[in-house]
Amino acid sequence: MTTERFDVLREQVRGQVIEDGDADYDAARRVFNGMVDRHPAAILRVSQVADVMAAVRFARGLGIDLAIRGGAHSAPGFGTVDDGLVLDFSALRGVRVDPAARTARAEAGATWADYNHATHAFGLASTGGIIGSTGVAGLTLGGGIGYLSRKYGLACDNLVSADVILADGTFVRASETENEDLFWALRGGSGNFGVVTSFEFNLHPVDTVHVGLVFFDAALGVAVGSAYREWLAAEPEEMGAFFGFHQGPPVPFLPEEWHGKPVAVVGGMWTGDVDAGPAHWQPMLDAGPVLGSMFAPLPYPALNIMFDGLNGVPGLQGYWKADFLRTLSDDALRVAVEHAPGIPTVHSANHFYPIDGAVQRVAPEATAFAYRNVAFAPVIAGQWPDPAENEKNIEWVRHYWSALHPYSEPGGYINFQDADDQTRIVDNYAVNYGRLSRIKAKYDPDNFFHVNQNIKPVRAAVPDTAAIPPSTAVPPEVTPMG
């Protein structure tokens, strides 16, 4: 049901404008997290960059909120907003690969499954997410942790350039040589500075990898987790594997009596010589009584979508928490084991992702992603189908996080955080928050882009704390503009 309110926008764009009452409004307003039930005034299915420029100017002129939706995976539901305008990039999922230059350019609606499919045709890849349906845009702007992090750094470390629509509707390019301050901020600063319409990445030779999954009784998680910690530290950076806790999934290589029971898991890949893979995985097979395991040489994209049927299911209720750990200590492991029996469903996960190696070779102040001296990024991702269980399962996530946090750093990975983590924003950016606030004031002084883990612009200069390690940085005094 169209209204005169959005007639001007319809005249200025090629994409479809959908309002409440239109036949596909309910489908168009949905996001990945079924707990998020918002009603935008309109959704614009973007068809080209010119649509974005017009929509930003239109929303500003009308004085309504703007939400940006790439892959729609945001746990807090930042890809939608009540009574505002949603920019839906789901129709823009192209990926163009330049095999000679070893670069790829992805549109803002591309998922990592789209990206990996395109780059794998040339035997190339760059760091992406664990779930194939995750959007390239949101993951990269928040940092971008994945299986290739130890070898090739975060997704944002592989970013070469970005096309950006600013808060006044103008188009700019950001790179090491153009709008360098904006480029710095985009690499970890999330969607605070503009609408990124395309991303250019460096690529690396990654083709067939040796994939491994090993399951143990969750009750043995301290011993197995300690073995994992020592094993990974000794492994070359070609080994990218997480440690975590699940309900046993219904897979053929795990005995049926363990389906739905608390299990510990080590999962990931060896990206070196495929024939050498079994030897590199062997120490984890020796770490304790193995309930089940799977090893196979597979194309890299196959690993990226392996968990989509469990953790990548749209419409589930979802609530997440996250931190950073300097080490996967026995104390942290004991907390994980204590809470493993409460894992809500087979769709939920508690993972500890390694971010050492190449991630730590980047200085904390080199990009907006400040936590370069930590070894693991834990996530507690609660997902379940029944809204009647929301209160109980949210409480489980919060209780677990509260028990784990004393062994963690002040900040956490923003891509794994929920809407109620906005109070942690200064800690999340640590040494870089002051500079981010000033860049925000330059490019978005009115805080138009605020439907996100929001960095507020500041009027006065904020002192840098770059000499202070992220774990001890003192939050700067800021004067919010909006």
DOBALUM-69836 format. One record per residue (C-alpha): x, y, z; residue number from 1; residue in one letter. Coordinates in nm, 3 decimals, padded with zeros to 5 digits. Layout:
N
        x        y        z  num  residuo
        X        Y        Z  NUM        a
...
//
This chain:
482
        x        y        z  num  residuo
   00.000   00.000   00.000    1        m
   00.191   00.303  -00.124    2        t
   00.164   00.643   00.045    3        t
   00.249   00.993  -00.069    4        e
   00.520   01.007   00.198    5        r
   00.759   00.799  -00.013    6        f
   00.653   00.914  -00.361    7        d
   00.954   01.143  -00.389    8        v
   01.189   00.856  -00.307    9        l
   01.022   00.633  -00.566   10        r
   01.087   00.896  -00.830   11        e
   01.457   00.909  -00.737   12        q
   01.547   00.539  -00.726   13        v
   01.535   00.235  -00.950   14        r
   01.492  -00.012  -00.663   15        g
   01.158  -00.120  -00.516   16        q
   01.015   00.078  -00.223   17        v
   00.802  -00.144   00.003   18        i
   00.563  -00.008   00.266   19        e
   00.337  -00.158   00.530   20        d
   00.037  -00.307   00.355   21        g
   00.229  -00.409   00.044   22        d
   00.208  -00.781  -00.033   23        a
   00.572  -00.855   00.048   24        d
   00.616  -00.612   00.340   25        y
   00.627  -00.880   00.611   26        d
   00.885  -01.083   00.424   27        a
   01.090  -00.772   00.342   28        a
   01.106  -00.649   00.702   29        r
   01.232  -00.978   00.850   30        r
   01.593  -01.017   00.961   31        v
   01.799  -01.319   01.065   32        f
   01.719  -01.294   01.436   33        n
   01.356  -01.393   01.486   34        g
   01.353  -01.210   01.820   35        m
   01.374  -00.880   01.631   36        v
   01.026  -00.774   01.520   37        d
   01.046  -00.417   01.393   38        r
   00.821  -00.228   01.155   39        h
   01.006   00.011   00.923   40        p
   00.814   00.284   00.749   41        a
   00.963   00.152   00.425   42        a
   01.223  -00.084   00.285   43        i
   01.421   00.010  -00.024   44        l
   01.558  -00.286  -00.220   45        r
   01.867  -00.113  -00.353   46        v
   01.941  -00.166  -00.721   47        s
   02.249   00.056  -00.762   48        q
   02.470   00.308  -00.587   49        v
   02.260   00.601  -00.706   50        a
   01.969   00.459  -00.504   51        d
   02.178   00.477  -00.188   52        v
   02.278   00.838  -00.249   53        m
   01.914   00.937  -00.301   54        a
   01.790   00.735  -00.002   55        a
   02.042   00.887   00.240   56        v
   01.944   01.238   00.136   57        r
   01.574   01.150   00.149   58        f
   01.591   00.997   00.500   59        a
   01.790   01.292   00.630   60        r
   01.547   01.539   00.481   61        g
   01.251   01.356   00.629   62        l
   01.423   01.324   00.966   63        g
   01.380   00.946   00.992   64        i
   01.622   00.677   01.102   65        d
   01.816   00.477   00.844   66        l
   01.910   00.110   00.887   67        a
   02.156  -00.069   00.659   68        i
   02.100  -00.436   00.581   69        r
   02.364  -00.644   00.407   70        g
   02.351  -01.010   00.509   71        g
   02.090  -00.932   00.780   72        a
   02.281  -01.145   01.035   73        h
   02.318  -00.871   01.297   74        s
   02.222  -01.030   01.631   75        a
   02.086  -00.699   01.767   76        p
   01.885  -00.652   01.447   77        g
   02.066  -00.338   01.333   78        f
   01.951  -00.416   00.977   79        g
   01.606  -00.283   01.055   80        t
   01.442  -00.004   01.253   81        v
   01.094   00.097   01.364   82        d
   00.936   00.381   01.161   83        d
   01.251   00.443   00.959   84        g
   01.392   00.351   00.619   85        l
   01.578   00.025   00.559   86        v
   01.837  -00.002   00.282   87        l
   01.816  -00.367   00.177   88        d
   02.117  -00.476  -00.030   89        f
   02.001  -00.834  -00.086   90        s
   01.977  -00.778  -00.463   91        a
   02.339  -00.658  -00.485   92        l
   02.550  -00.969  -00.426   93        r
   02.800  -00.958  -00.710   94        g
   03.168  -01.045  -00.663   95        v
   03.428  -00.959  -00.928   96        r
   03.766  -01.134  -00.905   97        v
   04.089  -01.007  -01.061   98        d
   04.307  -01.321  -01.048   99        p
   04.615  -01.144  -01.182  100        a
   04.608  -00.876  -00.914  101        a
   04.472  -01.124  -00.658  102        r
   04.193  -00.895  -00.553  103        t
   03.814  -00.924  -00.537  104        a
   03.544  -00.658  -00.517  105        r
   03.218  -00.753  -00.342  106        a
   02.891  -00.565  -00.343  107        e
   02.730  -00.476  -00.011  108        a
   02.470  -00.755  -00.017  109        g
   02.715  -01.038  -00.083  110        a
   02.746  -01.316   00.171  111        t
   03.062  -01.507   00.243  112        w
   02.917  -01.805   00.055  113        a
   02.880  -01.576  -00.250  114        d
   03.232  -01.442  -00.206  115        y
   03.399  -01.779  -00.155  116        n
   03.217  -01.931  -00.451  117        h
   03.353  -01.656  -00.676  118        a
   03.710  -01.656  -00.547  119        t
   03.743  -02.036  -00.522  120        h
   03.706  -02.062  -00.899  121        a
   04.056  -01.912  -00.910  122        f
   04.199  -02.104  -00.613  123        g
   04.194  -01.790  -00.398  124        l
   04.034  -01.673  -00.074  125        a
   04.057  -01.416   00.203  126        s
   03.948  -01.425   00.564  127        t
   03.570  -01.448   00.597  128        g
   03.315  -01.573   00.844  129        g
   03.241  -01.912   00.995  130        i
   02.886  -01.917   00.854  131        i
   02.835  -01.886   00.479  132        g
   02.517  -01.679   00.501  133        s
   02.689  -01.406   00.703  134        t
   02.722  -01.080   00.512  135        g
   03.059  -00.964   00.383  136        v
   02.978  -00.603   00.479  137        a
   02.888  -00.635   00.845  138        g
   03.158  -00.889   00.925  139        l
   03.434  -00.684   00.762  140        t
   03.332  -00.350   00.912  141        l
   03.335  -00.504   01.260  142        g
   03.678  -00.664   01.213  143        g
   03.613  -01.004   01.060  144        g
   03.728  -01.319   01.242  145        i
   03.746  -01.647   01.051  146        g
   03.936  -01.969   00.984  147        y
   04.210  -01.784   00.796  148        l
   04.275  -01.521   01.065  149        s
   04.594  -01.678   01.202  150        r
   04.750  -01.697   00.854  151        k
   04.613  -01.389   00.677  152        y
   04.468  -01.160   00.946  153        g
   04.116  -01.031   00.990  154        l
   03.881  -00.954   00.704  155        a
   03.940  -00.584   00.766  156        c
   04.317  -00.640   00.742  157        d
   04.264  -00.765   00.387  158        n
   04.051  -00.468   00.284  159        l
   04.213  -00.265   00.006  160        v
   03.946  -00.004  -00.060  161        s
   03.579   00.074  -00.005  162        a
   03.317   00.280  -00.186  163        d
   03.121   00.485   00.069  164        v
   02.813   00.705   00.068  165        i
   02.852   00.968   00.339  166        l
   02.584   01.124   00.558  167        a
   02.527   01.407   00.310  168        d
   02.465   01.158   00.029  169        g
   02.798   01.212  -00.147  170        t
   03.015   00.930  -00.283  171        f
   03.378   00.883  -00.181  172        v
   03.637   00.612  -00.203  173        r
   03.843   00.515   00.100  174        a
   04.185   00.350   00.081  175        s
   04.542   00.393   00.201  176        e
   04.575   00.685  -00.041  177        t
   04.221   00.832  -00.050  178        e
   04.036   00.953   00.259  179        n
   04.287   00.762   00.470  180        e
   04.127   00.850   00.801  181        d
   03.792   00.712   00.686  182        l
   03.962   00.396   00.560  183        f
   04.128   00.353   00.900  184        w
   03.791   00.388   01.075  185        a
   03.607   00.146   00.847  186        l
   03.845  -00.134   00.944  187        r
   03.669  -00.228   01.266  188        g
   03.455   00.083   01.328  189        g
   03.140  -00.081   01.191  190        s
   02.869   00.114   01.007  191        g
   02.925   00.440   01.191  192        n
   03.076   00.644   00.909  193        f
   02.867   00.585   00.600  194        g
   02.703   00.327   00.376  195        v
   02.971   00.107   00.220  196        v
   02.846  -00.007  -00.120  197        t
   03.143  -00.223  -00.222  198        s
   03.455  -00.374  -00.069  199        f
   03.786  -00.458  -00.238  200        e
   03.999  -00.729  -00.076  201        f
   04.340  -00.887  -00.119  202        n
   04.325  -01.259  -00.201  203        l
   04.554  -01.547  -00.107  204        h
   04.615  -01.895  -00.248  205        p
   04.363  -02.117  -00.065  206        v
   04.202  -02.405  -00.249  207        d
   04.149  -02.756  -00.110  208        t
   04.198  -02.770   00.268  209        v
   04.211  -03.055   00.517  210        h
   03.898  -03.016   00.732  211        v
   03.867  -03.168   01.078  212        g
   03.593  -03.198   01.342  213        l
   03.659  -03.381   01.668  214        v
   03.398  -03.434   01.944  215        f
   03.457  -03.504   02.313  216        f
   03.240  -03.530   02.622  217        d
   03.189  -03.170   02.744  218        a
   03.272  -03.283   03.097  219        a
   03.633  -03.329   02.976  220        l
   03.643  -02.973   02.844  221        g
   03.917  -02.845   03.077  222        v
   04.162  -03.119   02.984  223        a
   04.073  -03.114   02.615  224        v
   04.071  -02.734   02.605  225        g
   04.413  -02.722   02.768  226        s
   04.545  -02.968   02.510  227        a
   04.389  -02.759   02.232  228        y
   04.550  -02.443   02.370  229        r
   04.897  -02.596   02.373  230        e
   04.849  -02.772   02.037  231        w
   04.734  -02.460   01.853  232        l
   05.015  -02.246   01.995  233        a
   05.265  -02.496   01.854  234        a
   05.093  -02.532   01.518  235        e
   05.193  -02.331   01.210  236        p
   04.954  -02.055   01.113  237        e
   04.819  -02.277   00.838  238        e
   04.609  -02.441   01.111  239        m
   04.289  -02.249   01.178  240        g
   04.064  -02.422   01.431  241        a
   03.826  -02.314   01.707  242        f
   03.741  -02.484   02.036  243        f
   03.387  -02.483   02.163  244        g
   03.084  -02.641   02.326  245        f
   02.759  -02.753   02.162  246        h
   02.474  -02.991   02.195  247        q
   02.583  -03.293   01.995  248        g
   02.462  -03.239   01.637  249        p
   02.276  -03.513   01.445  250        p
   02.570  -03.606   01.224  251        v
   02.657  -03.965   01.123  252        p
   03.008  -03.960   01.270  253        f
   02.879  -03.881   01.623  254        l
   02.704  -04.173   01.800  255        p
   02.329  -04.117   01.829  256        e
   02.336  -04.138   02.208  257        e
   02.538  -03.814   02.206  258        w
   02.295  -03.625   01.985  259        h
   02.158  -03.337   02.191  260        g
   02.405  -03.399   02.476  261        k
   02.676  -03.148   02.581  262        p
   02.991  -03.199   02.378  263        v
   03.321  -03.021   02.332  264        a
   03.440  -02.975   01.975  265        v
   03.753  -02.876   01.788  266        v
   03.680  -02.773   01.431  267        g
   03.859  -02.606   01.146  268        g
   04.112  -02.668   00.872  269        m
   04.473  -02.716   00.777  270        w
   04.553  -02.494   00.477  271        t
   04.902  -02.626   00.409  272        g
   04.986  -02.934   00.204  273        d
   04.671  -03.147   00.217  274        v
   04.863  -03.473   00.256  275        d
   05.025  -03.336   00.572  276        a
   04.686  -03.260   00.728  277        g
   04.631  -03.587   00.922  278        p
   04.961  -03.554   01.106  279        a
   04.877  -03.200   01.215  280        h
   04.537  -03.307   01.350  281        w
   04.667  -03.615   01.533  282        q
   04.749  -03.440   01.865  283        p
   04.380  -03.354   01.910  284        m
   04.282  -03.717   01.853  285        l
   04.521  -03.799   02.134  286        d
   04.381  -03.531   02.367  287        a
   04.116  -03.755   02.523  288        g
   03.851  -04.018   02.448  289        p
   03.705  -03.914   02.112  290        v
   03.328  -03.952   02.070  291        l
   03.340  -03.901   01.697  292        g
   03.544  -03.730   01.430  293        s
   03.545  -03.636   01.064  294        m
   03.846  -03.555   00.848  295        f
   03.847  -03.489   00.478  296        a
   04.013  -03.281   00.208  297        p
   03.742  -03.036   00.098  298        l
   03.716  -02.715  -00.101  299        p
   03.748  -02.419   00.134  300        y
   03.391  -02.295   00.059  301        p
   03.253  -02.631   00.177  302        a
   03.386  -02.567   00.527  303        l
   03.245  -02.215   00.525  304        n
   02.887  -02.345   00.480  305        i
   02.925  -02.662   00.689  306        m
   02.746  -02.518   00.995  307        f
   02.480  -02.317   00.811  308        d
   02.216  -02.581   00.879  309        g
   02.272  -02.546   01.254  310        l
   02.390  -02.195   01.333  311        n
   02.291  -02.017   01.013  312        g
   01.916  -02.079   01.031  313        v
   01.711  -01.760   00.981  314        p
   01.415  -01.693   01.207  315        g
   01.549  -01.848   01.527  316        l
   01.533  -01.645   01.846  317        q
   01.884  -01.520   01.922  318        g
   02.084  -01.353   02.197  319        y
   02.467  -01.320   02.199  320        w
   02.752  -01.209   02.424  321        k
   03.124  -01.175   02.359  322        a
   03.462  -01.089   02.512  323        d
   03.834  -01.107   02.437  324        f
   04.075  -01.340   02.619  325        l
   04.452  -01.303   02.643  326        r
   04.467  -01.681   02.683  327        t
   04.224  -01.970   02.704  328        l
   04.298  -02.026   03.072  329        s
   04.193  -02.328   03.276  330        d
   03.970  -02.093   03.478  331        d
   03.787  -01.985   03.162  332        a
   03.757  -02.348   03.056  333        l
   03.608  -02.445   03.392  334        r
   03.341  -02.176   03.346  335        v
   03.264  -02.314   03.001  336        a
   03.231  -02.671   03.131  337        v
   03.007  -02.555   03.415  338        e
   02.767  -02.388   03.169  339        h
   02.779  -02.648   02.892  340        a
   02.480  -02.849   03.026  341        p
   02.263  -02.540   02.986  342        g
   02.331  -02.489   02.613  343        i
   01.976  -02.418   02.491  344        p
   01.958  -02.608   02.161  345        t
   02.162  -02.774   01.887  346        v
   02.153  -02.434   01.713  347        h
   02.342  -02.263   01.994  348        s
   02.717  -02.244   02.026  349        a
   02.995  -02.133   02.256  350        n
   03.314  -02.095   02.054  351        h
   03.661  -01.967   02.134  352        f
   03.812  -01.834   01.810  353        y
   04.191  -01.792   01.786  354        p
   04.313  -01.448   01.678  355        i
   04.687  -01.480   01.716  356        d
   04.945  -01.502   01.437  357        g
   04.887  -01.249   01.160  358        a
   04.621  -01.066   01.364  359        v
   04.876  -00.981   01.631  360        q
   05.132  -00.859   01.378  361        r
   04.913  -00.554   01.313  362        v
   04.958  -00.270   01.561  363        a
   04.656  -00.179   01.781  364        p
   04.647   00.173   01.636  365        e
   04.693   00.063   01.271  366        a
   04.320  -00.001   01.226  367        t
   04.010   00.070   01.433  368        a
   04.021  -00.290   01.561  369        f
   04.229  -00.233   01.874  370        a
   04.257  -00.572   02.044  371        y
   04.573  -00.703   01.880  372        r
   04.734  -00.846   02.195  373        n
   04.470  -01.109   02.275  374        v
   04.469  -01.471   02.165  375        a
   04.099  -01.567   02.162  376        f
   03.758  -01.417   02.091  377        a
   03.486  -01.611   02.275  378        p
   03.123  -01.592   02.170  379        v
   02.818  -01.722   02.354  380        i
   02.556  -01.749   02.081  381        a
   02.219  -01.862   02.211  382        g
   01.970  -01.958   01.939  383        q
   01.639  -02.142   01.977  384        w
   01.305  -02.171   01.794  385        p
   01.045  -02.109   02.068  386        d
   00.985  -01.748   02.185  387        p
   00.834  -01.887   02.506  388        a
   01.189  -01.986   02.608  389        e
   01.338  -01.639   02.557  390        n
   01.361  -01.538   02.922  391        e
   01.520  -01.864   03.034  392        k
   01.774  -01.881   02.751  393        n
   01.869  -01.514   02.764  394        i
   01.939  -01.562   03.134  395        e
   02.166  -01.859   03.054  396        w
   02.371  -01.647   02.811  397        v
   02.398  -01.360   03.059  398        r
   02.489  -01.583   03.351  399        h
   02.758  -01.759   03.147  400        y
   02.902  -01.428   03.025  401        w
   02.906  -01.285   03.378  402        s
   03.101  -01.587   03.499  403        a
   03.349  -01.570   03.210  404        l
   03.404  -01.194   03.210  405        h
   03.638  -01.180   03.514  406        p
   03.893  -01.374   03.306  407        y
   03.843  -01.149   03.002  408        s
   03.953  -00.810   02.875  409        e
   03.728  -00.503   02.924  410        p
   03.613  -00.501   02.562  411        g
   03.471  -00.758   02.323  412        g
   03.423  -00.826   01.954  413        y
   03.135  -00.605   01.838  414        i
   03.015  -00.852   01.573  415        n
   02.936  -01.100   01.852  416        f
   02.762  -00.850   02.083  417        q
   02.394  -00.771   02.132  418        d
   02.198  -00.446   02.159  419        a
   02.245  -00.418   02.536  420        d
   02.623  -00.410   02.493  421        d
   02.620  -00.047   02.375  422        q
   02.746   00.051   02.722  423        t
   03.074  -00.128   02.639  424        r
   03.146   00.078   02.327  425        i
   03.444   00.268   02.473  426        v
   03.600  -00.052   02.607  427        d
   03.543  -00.228   02.275  428        n
   03.758   00.028   02.094  429        y
   04.001   00.095   02.380  430        a
   04.301   00.295   02.254  431        v
   04.120   00.392   01.934  432        n
   03.795   00.534   02.068  433        y
   03.912   00.895   02.082  434        g
   04.030   00.896   01.722  435        r
   03.713   00.720   01.607  436        l
   03.501   00.985   01.778  437        s
   03.685   01.262   01.597  438        r
   03.656   01.089   01.260  439        i
   03.288   01.038   01.331  440        k
   03.255   01.412   01.394  441        a
   03.423   01.483   01.060  442        k
   03.218   01.248   00.843  443        y
   02.889   01.222   01.039  444        d
   02.872   01.515   01.285  445        p
   02.499   01.472   01.349  446        d
   02.527   01.098   01.415  447        n
   02.289   01.018   01.130  448        f
   02.434   00.666   01.114  449        f
   02.343   00.556   01.466  450        h
   02.156   00.227   01.416  451        v
   02.468   00.029   01.511  452        n
   02.711  -00.021   01.798  453        q
   02.729   00.353   01.805  454        n
   03.037   00.572   01.823  455        i
   02.927   00.922   01.917  456        k
   03.089   01.223   01.744  457        p
   03.265   01.473   01.967  458        v
   03.297   01.852   01.943  459        r
   03.623   01.883   02.133  460        a
   03.939   01.692   02.062  461        a
   03.963   01.364   02.247  462        v
   04.312   01.272   02.368  463        p
   04.465   00.962   02.215  464        d
   04.564   00.680   02.449  465        t
   04.767   00.492   02.191  466        a
   05.055   00.431   02.429  467        a
   04.828   00.247   02.670  468        i
   04.775  -00.125   02.607  469        p
   04.412  -00.204   02.520  470        p
   04.359  -00.397   02.842  471        s
   04.442  -00.090   03.054  472        t
   04.323   00.199   02.837  473        a
   04.137   00.470   03.028  474        v
   03.808   00.567   02.858  475        p
   03.844   00.920   02.720  476        p
   03.620   01.201   02.835  477        e
   03.386   01.285   02.547  478        v
   03.123   01.546   02.479  479        t
   02.854   01.378   02.268  480        p
   02.707   01.573   01.976  481        m
   02.411   01.340   01.920  482        g
//
